[in-house]
Structure formats: C-alpha cells, structure tokens
C-alpha cells in the first residue's frame, strides 16, 4: 500500500516509517528536516507542512499517518491546523483505507502546556469528524495518543535523574514506550484493524490515571 507519513526524520515518525518499510509498503515522508531513512521503498519530501501552497502532489494515498508535531512552537498551527490541511488534501478521498492521527495523552488530561493541550485536544475531536466522513469509503480514522515516549523531544526530562524519578512515580508501569512500540500500535490500527474507528486510543503506561504533569522548568 502507499503510506504517507508526516514527521519522519526522527522519533515516532521514523519508527513508523521503518515498520511499514519492513512489510514492503511504499512509504512517502514529509518533514521539514532532511530524510533519515535510506531505503528503496522510501521517498522523502523536505517540506514544512504549514507551507500549504507548496505541499507535494501525492495521489492515491492508501494510509495517512499524521505524526508531525511540536511542543511550545506554534502548537495549534502545526499540531492541529496543519494536520487538518494535510488530512483534507491527502486523506479524505475515495482511495483511502485508513487515517491515523498521533495525538497525546495530554489531549485527554490537559496536564501539559496550554496550547499543546489545546492542539492535541483538537486532534481528538477532529479524528471523530473525519471518521464519520471517510466511513463512506469503508475507511477508518483513529488517533493514537501516547504518554511518555523515548524521543529527542523528551531528552531534557529523561536525562534529569530527579525529574525522571518523579515521572516514574506518576507512571504505574514504571516505564516509557519506545518509538518502535508506538509504531506497532500504528501498524495495527491502520493495516490490521478494519472495524475500530472514531476512537482516541490512549497508550501511556497508566500515567493519565494520576493526572500530574512533570517537566523541566
């Protein structure tokens, strides 16, 4: 299948792309940074997803995964508005089989920075809207909403022993996910799943049970 993924230069997006490439899918990545995947089945577009006028023309997308996002950097513009534009351009069409939006546990709890929470909360609601509209094509649309994941964005707390100990106290399973673990969820929800739709799937090791957000000042 033809799989379009945003934000593939590192972290969760890169792991998801590699998971699909492992199964011999055609993968197209859009990221404002240079591509970090060297594989014959992968095509990379270096493009800011907020630059709507210059988005590449990519037809017949089977699976769309909206992963690109940021924290404390025009969060609503990047995490929500650009995600909507990407979805309307590539996802809401009769060839689509599945759309997956990477949300956040913070969209459920509100336990993070204000604009970040607002942007991810919007993703959760928009997911349900899209699910209703693509159902007519026999397609699904869900959000995958991780808690703590070992990505470069989180290095400032992962590498702080005091904060890390506090975070682990807030996480019942006493661990965070790897990008590869989140990629397995993404693959399941878009390729294997054909019936679950319009759902916001929270994968956070139980952290949201406590509703406390720990971060570096």
N, C-alpha and C positions, 0 to 999 in steps of 0.2 A: 504493500500500500504506500501511497505518497503521504508522508507525515511532515507537517510544518510545525516547527518549534521555535518560539522566541526565547532569547536569552541563553544561547548555547555555549558561550565562551568559557563558562566555569560552573562549579556548583551543581545544583539540581538539574538545570537545563542540559548541561554537558552529559551528566549521568543518564538522563532520559534519552538523549540522542544516541548515546552509545548502546543503550539497552535495545532500542529499535534496530540499530545497525547490526547488532548481534543476530537478530532474527531476519536479516536480509531485506528490511524495508528500505525504501527510498526516503532519505531524510534531508529536509531543507531547513537550514538555520538562519535566523535573522538576529543580529546582535550589533550593538554599536562598537564593539571591540572586534579585533581580528579573530578569525576562526582558530580553534584549538583542537580540532579533530581532523586527522589525516586518514581518510577512508574513501574508497572509490564510490561508495554509495551516498556520500555526503556532499551537499552543495551549501556554501556559506555566502550570505549577503551581509556585508558590513553596512548597517543602516540603523539609524535611530528610529524606533517605532513611533516616536512622536512627530516625525517628519512625514506627515501623511501624503504630501504631494509626490514624494519620491519612493514610496513603497514599491517593491518589485511586483511585476505581474506574474502571479503563480496560479495556474489553473488546475482544476480537478483535484483539490486537496481532499484526501480521504479522512485524515485525522489532523485536528488542530490542537496544539497544546500551548496555551498562553502562560509562559513561565516568567518572562522578563518582568523585573520589578526592582524597586529601590526602597530605601528607607531614609527618611529625612532629606529627600531631594525631589521636590515637586511630586510627592507621592500620589496625589489624586490625578495629576496629569498623566503620569507614567503607569501607575498600577491599575488605574480604573479607566480613564478616558482613552488612553492608547489601546488598552485591552479591548474596549468596546469597538474601536475603529478597526482593529485587526480582525476581530470576530465577524463584524459585518462585511468586511471585504473578502475574507477567505473562507469563513466558516458557514455562514448562512446561505447555503446553496445546495442544489439537489444531488450533488455527488458526495456530500459529507456523510460520514458514518459515525464520527464521534468528535466531540469537543471537550477538552478538559482545561479548566482554569486553575492555576495554582494560587490558592488563597492563603490563609494564615489562621492559626488558632486565635490570633488576636482579633480577627473579624467576628469570632464567636464571643470572646470575653471582654473586649475593649481594653485589655491590660497591656497597653503599649502606647507609643506616641500618638497624639490625637489624629493627625492627618493620615498616618499609616493605618490606624484602626478604621478610620472612615473609608479609606480607599479599599481596604480588604472587605469591610462590611458591604460596600457597594458591589464588589465582585460576587459575594454570596447571593445577593438579591438578583443581580443581572444573570447569573447562572440559571436561575429558575425561569427567568423570562425567555432566555434562549432555548432552554429545554422544551418549553411549550411550542416554540416556533419551528424547531427542527424535527420535532416528533413526526410531522407530516412527511418527512423524508426517511423515516424509520431510523433516525439517528438519536444518539444520547448526548446529553450535556450535563456534566457534574463539575463540582470543584473539589480539589484535593487540598486540604488545609493543614499543613504541617505545624507542629510546635518547633522545638529545638532541633536543628539540623547542623551537622558539621560542615559549614561553608565558610569561605573567606569573609563574608559579611559579619559573621559571628565571632571572628577570631579575638576581638577585644575582650569578650567575656570568657571565652573558652580558655584563654591563656592567662586569666587572672585567678589565681588559686582561691582567693577569698570569695569572689563572686561566683566562681564555678561551684564551690561547696554550697553556697546559698541556693543556687539554681537546682542542684541535685536534691536539696531538701524539699523543693517545691515539685519535684518530679517523681511520682510514685514508683516508676520502673527504674529510677536511678541511672538513666542513660539517655542519650540523644540518638537520633536516627542518622545514618549515613545517607549521602545523596543517592547511593545505589539502592538503598532500601526504599526510598521515596520513588525512585524510578520503577521499581517492581509494582508499586501501587498504581503508578501512571499507566504502565503497560496493561495491567489487569483491567483498569477502568475504561480503557479505550479500545482494546483488542478483544479481550475475553468477555467482558461484560457487554450484554446486549439489552438488558432489561432495567437496570437501575438508572434512573435519570432524574434530573432536577434536584439532586441531593448534594449536600455540603459535607464531605467526608472528613472528619476530624481525626488526625493521626498525630498524637502529641505525647505519647507515653503517660497519659493521665495528668499532665501538667495543668490543664484547664480546670481540673477539679478544685484546685486551690485558688485560682484567680489572682495570683500575685505575680507581678512582672518585675524581674531583676535585671538591671542594666548598669553599665559603667557611666558615671557622671562626667 
